[in-house]
Amino acid sequence: MSDDFAVDEIDMSIVEQLRSNGRATNQQIADRLDLTAATVSARIRRMEDANKLRVVAVSDFSAHGYNVLMEIAIEVEGRAASEVVKELAEFPEVFAAHLVTGRYDIDMLVALHDFDDLSDLLLNKFSSVKGIRSLIPAIAADVIKYEFDVAPIEAKEAV
């Protein structure tokens, strides 16, 4: 599908319905928006094909026994940061890994069951990865906002 695909108000309404209830059927969405289920299905498929929409399931960390959320900033030396981040991303505790600009080369988000897991992660697992010059862990004291539907789908306005 072409890059000039435009998301319209109907598409945005469908996405809003999915955001509020990811298990809604096409028929339920159609009923709420005064559309047909076939129209809803076609528009969802069109947005997915154009990489404008991806429907995913999100689980709750604490419901799975993860009680520690942590950000780790990493400086790399003697090895490409892209290689280091790929290796670090393989650890199951890492749920997000990013190459970044600024003082650090890598930024990661990590979930642990409890603080007893922290020393093993930092001293045994991460220390086995070559190229890490330093790592700065920052433990989340409280989660104020945690949303997955933050990517806006509105079209850019013409300049």
N, C-alpha and C positions, 0 to 999 in steps of 0.2 A: 504494500500500500504506500502511497506517496507521502512525502513529508508535509504536504500542504493540507493534510487532513485537519478539519476544524471541528472542535467539540462545540455543540450548540446547547441551547437551554434544555432541550429534552434529554440529551446525554447527561448533562450535569444533574438533572432531576433523578435520573436512573442511578447515577453514582451516589447521590445523597441517600436514596432509598437503600442501596447496598451498604452504605456506611452505617446507617441506623440499624439495619438488620441484614447481616451477611448471609443469613439462611433463607431470606425471602425468595419465594419462587418467582419466576417470570410472570406468572398469572397474578400473584399478589401485587407485584410492582405495577403491572399493567392496570389493575383495578384502582390502585391509588392515584395513578397518573392519567387515567382515562385514555389508555392506549390498548392495543392488543398484545397478547403474550408473544406473538410472532414478531411484532415490532420491537419489543423489549429484547428478545433473544437476538435479533439481527443487529441491533445497536450495540449490545454488549459484545457480540462476536466481532463487530467492526472496530470497536475501540480496542479490544484485545489484539486483533490483527495489526492495528496501527501502533501498538505499544503505548497506548494512551491509558490503558486500564489493566490491572492485574488483580484478580480476586484471590485473597490469601486468608488463612486462618491464623489468628494470633492467640497464643496461650498466655496465661497469667503466671509470672515468675513464682510468686509466693505459693500459688496453688500446686506447684511442682516441687516445693520445698527449697526454693532458692531464696535465701534471706539476706544476701549481700550482693549489692550491685556496685560495680567499681569501674571507673575510667582509668586507663593506664596510658600515659604519654611516654613515647619511646624515642630515644636518640639512637641512630644507627651509625656504625663506623666500620670501615674495612670490608663492607659487603653492600650490595645494592639493597636499598630499603624495600624495593618491590619483591625481592627474594625473601627477605626477613618476614615481611607481612604475610606472604603466602604460607610460610611455615608456621607462624603464630596462629593464623586463622584456622589451622587444622585442629587446634586444641578444642575439645568440646565446651570448655568454659567460656570461650570467646564467642559472643553472638554478634559482634560487629567489629570490623577492622577497616581502617581507612589510612591511605597515604595522605599526608597533610602538608601544608606549607607552614612556615614559621619556625619557631625554636625547635620543635620536635618533628620527627619524620613520620611517625606512626601514631595514630590514636586508636585505642581499642575500648570496647565495652565488654565487661566480663560479669558473669553471674556465678556465684558460689553458694553452696548449701549453707555454710556457716564460716565463721572466722577461722576455724581450725583448718580449713582447706587453703587458706591464704599462703602460709609459708611453703607448703608443698608446691603450689602453683608458681610462686616467684622464685624460690630457691632451687627447686629440682626441675620442674618442667620448662619454664621460660629460660632458665640459665643454660639449658642444653642447646638453645638456639644461638648459633654463631652470628656475630655482628651487632649484638645489642651493646651499646656503650653505656646507656643508663635507662632506667625506667622509673617513672614517677606515678605511683598508684594514688588515686583519690577515691575514697569510699563515699558512696552516696549516703548522707545522713538521713535524708528524707526525700521521697519522690513527690514533687509538687505537680508535675505535668508529665504524662507519658502517653502520647498519641501516635497512632500509625497512619492516620489519614491526613497528614500534614502537607502532602504534595498537592499544590493547587492544580486544577485541571482547566481553569479558565484560560481562554485564548489570550495571547499577547495582543495588546492594542497596537494598531498601525501607527507608526511615527510619522 
